Amino acid sequence: MKQAVLLIISILAMSGCNSQATSTGQACMGARGGSLVEGLDGQCKAGDAIATKEPAYYCDFNYAVAYNDYNSAMCIYSGKRKSERTAG
């Protein structure tokens, strides 16, 4: 229950943080609502709210990043992994 409340608060907090709102408003969490983006194999779209152990690789830092007690973070997915974002 505590995790569900934290997730809802995190998604609401992240929903309006950027004037260029690219958020899809969807939570990309897997079948049981507990999957990390690392295990979802490309199912998430840019703007989805995700959970990840590697926020630097997946998160859009134009939005808030919420950390939790499970050594992971919830954030808005950037749509690209770090290697794609930093390739020049």
Phi, psi and omega in degrees: 000317180299320180294321181296318179295316179298319179297314180297316178297318180296316180295318178296320180294327182275346191291333185235031187274353186224132180290342178266032189330106176253007184294136177277341183080006181257147173259124180260098190228001181085175188299323182259008178073017183229011184278145172274152181301332179301333183258005185264358173047059172077014180283337185275147179250156176305132181098349177288149171278130184228167169244139183209151172271349184233071183301329180294336181272332191240338191272147173270109186279010168282350179244167178291150174241124181253123178267153181229180183287354184258022178057039175219176182227154172246136184200181174267127183291133182283341182093349179223151174276166185306315183299327178284327182286327187262353179295132184243000000 
